[in-house]
């Protein structure tokens, strides 16, 4: 079975379990999955039930698709994502993005937890992604191109939609929320970076560093989706001042930031033109 047929099989199974027709897709990162609990009239489908879906293996990622109504819009949310460092290929990591597109999604909002390399940021900040550096060493579009999914050489000049970035700032301002903006450097993980690596990434133009999002956005642009990325900065990753870090610390800060994050994303969802 080819990739296009696998996507169709997953779509058909999901449609057999939900009559909702989502127009906005949400990818919920570490500690941020609780937003899916706010989706109303929700149909919940475990990843293990969906043909050709990988399984989420990371603590803090629930591993299910939630489809329903959020802030007046019909959405499909990934409550837990897949990562390259789990041993999946990037083609497997981004499979759900193509399924979202097949379900009728037009706009993708991808969230993540990340480290802050810009000294003007601090742990607990939220940052809208203006662009990314794909430093993972791979690309989800490697291999034969399936023309029914997208063009061979997709343009990435507007990877993160400028109108959606402006909308995020407008919503944050209304909510009295300070929102940073910057470049997200995506690495493969799972090891956190060395001080020298962090200095290198900052010198290359990165403001934050994390282990996700760039592959999904590349696939989303390949399939013609508009993208917005929002990062929760859970720790400061400044090479010259680096201190030991654990995943538990990351999740703890993400949980503390969660109410502001949920309010922001719901505000954005409410105003996205579909």
QUIZIRA-V5122 format. One record per residue. RES is the residue in three letters. PHI is phi in whole degrees, 0 to 359 (* if undefined). Layout:
res phi
RES PHI
RES PHI
This chain:
res phi
UNK *
UNK 285
UNK 299
UNK 299
UNK 292
UNK 297
UNK 297
UNK 296
UNK 296
UNK 295
UNK 302
UNK 296
UNK 296
UNK 297
UNK 293
UNK 286
UNK 251
UNK 211
UNK 267
UNK 294
UNK 242
UNK 291
UNK 244
UNK 236
UNK 255
UNK 236
UNK 249
UNK 257
UNK 272
UNK 309
UNK 74
UNK 249
UNK 294
UNK 297
UNK 302
UNK 297
UNK 290
UNK 270
UNK 287
UNK 265
UNK 51
UNK 278
UNK 257
UNK 247
UNK 233
UNK 294
UNK 304
UNK 295
UNK 272
UNK 264
UNK 305
UNK 72
UNK 284
UNK 292
UNK 249
UNK 278
UNK 244
UNK 262
UNK 301
UNK 93
UNK 242
UNK 290
UNK 86
UNK 208
UNK 261
UNK 238
UNK 238
UNK 174
UNK 251
UNK 221
UNK 51
UNK 84
UNK 241
UNK 269
UNK 231
UNK 236
UNK 243
UNK 273
UNK 270
UNK 108
UNK 244
UNK 253
UNK 232
UNK 302
UNK 290
UNK 285
UNK 104
UNK 281
UNK 288
UNK 294
UNK 298
UNK 289
UNK 304
UNK 265
UNK 310
UNK 297
UNK 296
UNK 292
UNK 293
UNK 302
UNK 302
UNK 296
UNK 283
UNK 113
UNK 294
UNK 248
UNK 231
UNK 248
UNK 248
UNK 254
UNK 240
UNK 202
UNK 259
UNK 209
UNK 262
UNK 267
UNK 258
UNK 276
UNK 295
UNK 280
UNK 268
UNK 215
UNK 303
UNK 101
UNK 290
UNK 253
UNK 229
UNK 275
UNK 277
UNK 267
UNK 190
UNK 226
UNK 249
UNK 274
UNK 252
UNK 283
UNK 86
UNK 212
UNK 206
UNK 292
UNK 260
UNK 299
UNK 98
UNK 301
UNK 265
UNK 265
UNK 301
UNK 289
UNK 262
UNK 171
UNK 283
UNK 300
UNK 238
UNK 289
UNK 286
UNK 241
UNK 291
UNK 231
UNK 303
UNK 252
UNK 299
UNK 295
UNK 293
UNK 290
UNK 299
UNK 297
UNK 300
UNK 301
UNK 294
UNK 297
UNK 294
UNK 300
UNK 297
UNK 299
UNK 273
UNK 69
UNK 253
UNK 279
UNK 236
UNK 282
UNK 217
UNK 181
UNK 260
UNK 262
UNK 265
UNK 265
UNK 243
UNK 283
UNK 67
UNK 275
UNK 290
UNK 291
UNK 282
UNK 282
UNK 305
UNK 295
UNK 295
UNK 294
UNK 298
UNK 301
UNK 297
UNK 294
UNK 293
UNK 280
UNK 114
UNK 281
UNK 259
UNK 223
UNK 223
UNK 202
UNK 244
UNK 204
UNK 72
UNK 301
UNK 301
UNK 295
UNK 289
UNK 300
UNK 295
UNK 296
UNK 292
UNK 303
UNK 266
UNK 89
UNK 276
UNK 281
UNK 234
UNK 230
UNK 241
UNK 229
UNK 251
UNK 261
UNK 278
UNK 264
UNK 200
UNK 264
UNK 241
UNK 263
UNK 308
UNK 287
UNK 234
UNK 291
UNK 241
UNK 304
UNK 222
UNK 237
UNK 299
UNK 298
UNK 296
UNK 300
UNK 295
UNK 296
UNK 291
UNK 301
UNK 295
UNK 291
UNK 278
UNK 308
UNK 302
UNK 292
UNK 298
UNK 298
UNK 298
UNK 295
UNK 296
UNK 298
UNK 297
UNK 290
UNK 305
UNK 300
UNK 251
UNK 293
UNK 283
UNK 243
